[in-house]
Amino acid sequence: MGDKRSVLPLFLTLIFVIVAMLHDWTTRRRVHPTDLWDFAIRLLSGPGRAALGKAAAWPSFARMLVE
């Protein structure tokens, strides 16, 4: 995830989740569990996509899906 262009969309989507979490906290005094799961999955998906993209098997798998 060294490319700044790949980090920006991740942070932009995290902002929406954080806003939802803040809304839950201010209106209900608790954060909904789906917001926590959403935040964790989105946060971990960035490094996961970077690792998958650098894997040697990825180009052949992607080619198989397209053809």
QUIRA-V446797 format. One record per backbone hydrogen bond with DSSP energy under -0.5 kcal/mol. CO is the residue of the C=O (numbers start at 1). NH is the residue of the N-H. Records with the same first field share a line. If there is no record, write none. Layout:
CO->NH ; NH
//
This chain:
3->6 ; 7
4->8
5->9
6->10
7->11
8->12
9->13
10->14
11->15
12->16
13->17
14->18
15->19
16->20
17->21
18->22
19->23
20->24
21->25
22->26
23->27
24->28 ; 29 ; 30
25->29
32->35 ; 36
33->37
34->38
35->39
36->40
37->41
38->42
39->43
40->44
41->45
42->46
43->47
44->48
45->49
46->50
47->51
48->52
49->53
50->54
51->55
52->55
55->58
57->61
58->62
59->63
60->64
61->65
62->66
63->67
//
